[in-house]
Amino acid sequence: MSIRKSSLLFPRTTGWVGASALGASLLASTAIPALADEALADLVETVQPSVVTILAEQKTAPTPAQGQEFNFEGHPFGEFFKRFGGPEGFNMPDRGPGQGLGSGFVLDQDGYIVTNHHVVDNASTVTVRLNDDREFEAEIVGTDPLTDIAILKIDAGETLPAVKLGDSDEIRVGEDVVAIGNPFGLSSTVTTGIVSAKGRNISEGPYAEFIQTDAAINKGNSGGPLFNMDGEVIGVNSAIYSPSGGSVGLGFAVTSNIVDYIAADLRDDGEVSRGWLGVSIQNVSPQLAAAMGIDTASGALVSDVVPGSPADGILQQGDVIVSFNDEAVGTSSDLPILVGTTKVGTDSTITVLRNGQEERLNLTIGKHQSAEAAPNAVAEDKLADSALGVTVAPLTEAARAEMGVAETVDGVVVTNLKPDSPAAKAGLQRGDVIVRIGNQDTLTPDALQTALDSEKTDPALMLINRGGNQIFVAVEIA
């Protein structure tokens, strides 16, 4: 970390004294920070010409009525912004057209530009202003809302100075970083900081991973580059935590390795083709690990397998995926990124824990497809179970139709549960369908009771279906 002489102050009894009071020996040491400052200035001088300003003419959008909150639904970081406030470069829709301001950088000399999806979203025209103040209308090659990345193309009539994407996996927490952008319209503003954390997940979709930094990032920095000390882009600044709307030292940048994959795919055909396994997954909690008899609470637990998917017939409910193509899967959030950035048709190897034993499985990655969750409802009460503290009912055809439960799902429906009961503590809800306890299916209320009576593991591993999604829970039954 560089320390400038003007800020080198030390306390004494009645106040503060400058570094000059400490003697010549300490002053001599300031030569090292001076060299570091010079290296930083050289880095900025090299990469600054590649950083651009993005001006997005926004289409007309309705303004919320007085007293109403803006609807963030559909925005890639909507829930995050609702909790923490809008990011830099985010513009609240006005009654008429407005101009969004953001940043970007030249990806290659042919005029391809990287910025954020939310900077150019809903834009009628996009203009790129280069570091020398020349402006060019840009074509939106493609955008990916799920990672908040957009690729633009301009024709400057000449080659442009481009930056290099670094390997975001190699950067370490504590390393110095530099952000360059246009906060509040102040073009080519440089701020410095460190990598505060890696692998951040801000709960806005499964395919984006973030580097956290304390380099000052404000409105207008969106889409701009975060550089390492080699002058390589290791992230695209995308969001901030900001109760006030200004920087409080909590900025988030999409990792360069994800940007590299997304940019290549968008340049190819304007769309992102994500790899797909066809499984529902969840984290392995300590309680689930105990119920399954495994040593560590890590990996991605397979709670459901989509029929006809690449995983069908290969992966099973209850498998714990611990690696994908020899990349470790520490939590369930790791797997979608690894699979999503794998090309469709790639032969892949998955290591799982199955019945406590490690197995290596091979499958071919498919193309991602979305599925809609089924709605939930409450069925008619039929039978109470005191061990779990729930009331359950058979999954009749009428109940199945009312709740929208698929024909492939069988079990009993939770119609009510007692507060502080084992079921409530495990997170069960009214409308959940209890599919299995341990290795025993629970097709009827009597089958549920039989499974509970014979279950020897405590907590017990229970499979439920909620809104069309299969989920494992660990339930105390003693």
N, C-alpha and C positions, 0 to 999 in steps of 0.2 A: 504494500500500500504506500502510495506516495504521500509524503508530508511536506507541505510548503512552509517556508520560513515564517510567513506572515501569520500562520496559525499555530506555531509552536510556542505555546504559553504554559507556564507552570505556576502553581499556587504558592503564595507565601502568607504570612500572618495577616497582613493588612490588605491583600488584594492579589493582583497578578503581575508578573514580570515577564518581559520578553525574553527570547532565547539568548539575546546578547548578554544578559546578566549571568549566563552560565559558564562563560569563558570560551577561549579560542578553540580548545580541543573539541567541544561539542559543535561549534560552528563549522569546523572543518568537515564534520560528518555530513553536512547538508549537500555535499557534492554528489552523493549517491542519489538522493531524491531528485536533484536537478537533472541528472542523466535520465532518470525514469521519466520525468516530465518531458524531456526532449524526445524520447522514444515514443511517448504517447502522442505528442504533436506530429511526429513523422507518420504515425499510423493514421491519424485523422486526416492529414493532408493527402494520404494515398487513397483512402476509401471514400472521402467526402464527395468527390465528383460523381459517384455511383448512386448516391441517395437522391431521391426525387420527391416532389410534392404531388399529391393526388387531389384534384379538384373534381368533385362529382356533383353534377347538376341533378338534384333530386326531383323525381316526379311528385305530383301533388299527392299528399296523404292527409287524412283527416286528423284534426287535433282533438284530443280527449276533452269532453265537456268539463266545466269547472267542478272540482271536487272528485273527479274520476282519475284513476291511475292509468298511465300508459300501458297498453297491452303488449307485453314483451313476447307473447307466444310466437313461436316460429323462429325467433332470433337464436343463433347458435349458442349464445351465452345469456339467454333471457333470464333463467332462474338466478344465475350469479348476479346479474345486474339488478334484479328485483331486491336481492338481499343487500347488495353492497353499493348500488349506484351505477350509472352508465359509465362506460370506459372512455378513454381518450378517443377523439374522433367520432364518437357516437352523437348523432344529431336527432333531437326529438322532432318528429314530424310536425310541420307547420301547416297553416291553412292553404298555402300555395307553394310553388316550387322554391327550393332553397339550395344552398351549396354546401356539400359536405367536404370537410378537409381531412386529409390523411397523409400518410407517408408511404414510401415504397422504395425499392431499389432495383437496379438493373441486374437481371439474372444472367443475360449474355449479351454480347456485342450486337446481336441482330435486332435488339429492341424489345425483348421480352422483359416485363416488369412484374415483380411480386408485390402484392399488397394484401390487405384484409378483405374478406368477403363483405363484412359489414360496412366498409368504407364506400364500396361501389354498389351495394345492394339498392335496388329500386331507383337506379340512376338512369336518366335519359341520355346524358352525354358525360363522358369522362375525359378530363384533360390531364396530361402529365407535364409538369413543369420541371425541366432539368435544372441542375445546379447552376448553370450559366444563365438561367432565367428564360431560355427558349421554351415555348409551349407547343405541344402536339396533341391532337385529338387521338384518343386511344380506343382500340377495339378490345372488348372484353372477351378474351379467348375462352374462359371458363371460370367458374367459381365452385367452391366446395363449402357449403354452410357448416358441415359437420366438423371441419377443422378450421373454419374461418379464414381460408386462403383463397385468393383470386389471382389469376394470371392475366395481364394486359399485354397488348402489343402496340408499339408505335413505329412509325417509319420516319426516322430522323434524317435519312439521306446519307448517313455515314455510320461507321461503327461507333459504338458507345462503350465507355469504360464500365466493365462488369466486375462484380465481386465474386468471390468463391464461397460456396457453401462448405462449412466445416462439418466435422463429425460431432454431433451433440452428445453422443454417448461417451465421448472421451473427456468432455469438460468436467471439472471437479468443483464441488461446492467450495467456495472461498476464492476461486479464481477471479481476477479482474475482468470486467466487461465494459464495453462502451456502447451507448445507445445514441443514434443520430436520427433526427427527425425534425418535425415542424410543429412543436407544441404551441398552441394558440396562434398559429400562423407565423411564428418566428422561425424562418427557414434555416436549415443546416445547424440546428442547435445540438451541441454535444454534451452529454452527461455521462458520468462514470459511476461505477459501483462494483459489486461483486455478485457472483452466483450465490443466492441465498438458499436455494434448494433445487433439487432435480426431481423429475417424475411426478410433478404436481398434477392432481386430477381435481378440477374445480366443478365436478359434477355436471358437466354440460356435454354429454355424449361420450361414447366409448372409444372414439378414434383419435382424440386429441390429447397430447401430453405436453406439459408446460415446464419451462424453466422459470423459476422465481428469481427476481433480481431486485436489489434496492436502488439501482440506477433510476434517477428521476424520469418518470414517464407520465405525460399529461395528455390532455385533449389535443389531438393533432399528431401524436406519435404513432397512432395505430397504423400497422402495416410496415413500419420502419424496421431497420435491421438492428439486431443486438450482436455486436462483434466480440470475438475473443482477442487476445493480445497479438495474434498472428494476422489480424485483419480479415479473418474468416467470419462469415455470418453463421452464428450458432443458434439463432432464434429470430422469430418475427413477432415484434411487440403487438399484443392483441387485447389485453385486458388489464385493469388495475382494481385493487381494492381501494375504495375511496369514499368514505362517508361524506366528505366535503366536496368532492368533484375534482380535487387536486391531488398531486402525488403525496402519498404518505410512506413511500418506500416499499410498497408491495405491488410490484409489476409482474406480469406473466407473459411469456413469449412462447409461441408454438415452436417446438424443437425443429432444428434444421433437417434432421433425418426424415421427419414426417413431411416437411415442406418439399424436400427433394423428391420424394415419391409422388406427392400430390401434383407438383409442378410438371413432372414428366408425363403423368397421366393426362392432365388437362391439356398440355401442349399436343398430345397425340391425337385426341379427338374431342376435346372440350368437356369430357366427362370423366368421373372417377369410377373405376371398376374395382370394387373391393373383394378381397378373398372372403370366403364364407365356409364355415363348418356345418352350421345347422344345429346348434345346441343352445340351450339356456344354461347359464352358469351363475354361480354365487360364490361368495367368499366362504372359506372354511373357518368358522369361529372355533374358539377353544372348546365350547360345548359340543359342536358337531364333531370335532376331532376326537373327543372323548367317546362320543356315541358310536363313531365309526372304528374306534380302536387304532387310530393312527397317532404317531408321536408328535407331529408339529402341525400347527394351524396355519398352513400355507397351501398355495395352489388354487386352482379353479375347480369347484365341485360341479359336475354335470348333473343338473336337476331335470333336464328333459332333452330328448333327441327328436328332431323334426323328421317325420317319415319322408323318405325319398331324398333326404339331404346327403351330402358327402359323408356325414358321420353315421348315417343310418346303417345298422348292422356291424359297425366297428366300435363306436363308443357306446357306453351304457350309462343309464342312470346310476349315480353313485360313484362313478369314476372320478378320481381327483387328478386333473391334468397338472403335472409338475414341470413339464418342459415342452416346447414346440420348436421343432427343428434345432434342437440342442440349445435353445434360449430358455433360461429359467423363467417359470411362471410363478411369481411370488404371491400375487393376488389375482382375483378375477378380472381386475381392470387391465392387467398386463396382456391377457390373451387376445381381446379384440384388436388391439394395436398390432400385435404380431401377425395375426391372421389377416387383418384388413390390409396390411401392406405387403401381403404375399400375392404374387400374380395368380390369376385364375388359371387352373390347369396344372399348377405346380404339385409334384409328388412330395408329400411332407411326412415327417415322422413325429409322432406324439408319444410322450412318455406319461403313463398314468399309474396311479395306485389303484388297484382293483382287488377288493377283499384283502387288503393289507399287503399285497404283492405288487412289485413293480413290473410293468409290461410296456414294451415298445410296439406301437401300432403304426401302420402305414395307411395313408389315404390321399386322395387327390382333392385339392382345394377347388371349391365351386365358386360361382358368382353370387355376391350378396343379393338377397331378396328380403323385402320387408314383410312382416306379418302383423295383422291387427289383433290386439288382445280382445278376448271376449268379455262382455259385460258381466257384472256380478249381481246377485240377488239373494234373497232369503227364502228358504223353503219352509214348508209346514213342519212344526215340531212333531217328533214321533217318539224319541227315546232319549233319556238322560243318562249320561255316564259320569259317575261320581269321581272316579279315579282321575280323570282329566279335568273335570269341572266344566264339561261342555254338554250341550244338548244337540243331538244329531238326528238326522232324518235320512231315509233312503233317497237315493238319487233317481227319482221316478222320471218317466218320460216328460211329464208335465213340468217338473222342476228343472229338468235339463233344458227344455225349450225356453222356460222363463229366464233362466240364468245364462243361456247361451253356451252351455258346456258342450264340448265336442263329443261326438259319438265314441271316440277312442278313449275317453276318460271315464273311469268307473270308481265309485267310492261312496262315502256318506257325507252329507252336507252338515256343516256346523250352523245351527240355527240360533244358538245362544251360548254364552259362556260367562262364568262367574268372575268377577274382579278378583285379582290376586290368585287365581287358580293356576295350576301348572300349564294349562293350555294358554291362558292369557299371558303369563310370564314368558312363554315361548314365542309369543307374537301371533298366535292364531286369531282369526277374525271371523265374524259372521259371514256366511257365504263361502268360506273355504271348503273345498272338497278334500276330505282325508282319503288318500289313495292307498297308502301302505304304511305299516309300522314294522320296522326291521325288514325282514324278508317276507312278511305275510300281507297279502292283499286284504283290504277292508271293504269288501263289496257290499256288506250289509251292516247294520248296527250290531248284530250278533257276532259277525266276523271281527268287528272292531274290538268287542269285549274279549273275544277269544285271543286275539293278538296281544292285547294288553296283559291278559292273565298269563300268557306263556312267554312274554318278553323278559329276557334275562339281563339285558343291558340297561343301565340307568346312568345318564339319560338315554332315552330311546330315540332312535333315528326315525323321523316321521316324514313321509312325502305327501305334500298337499298340492292341490291345484287352485290357483287364485287368479281369476280373471283370464283364464286360458294359459297361464304360466305355471310350470311345475317348480316347486320350491321345497328344499329340504329344511327341516327345523329339528332341533333337539329338545325333547320334552322330558321333564322329570316325572317319573311315574311311581316312585317309592312312596 
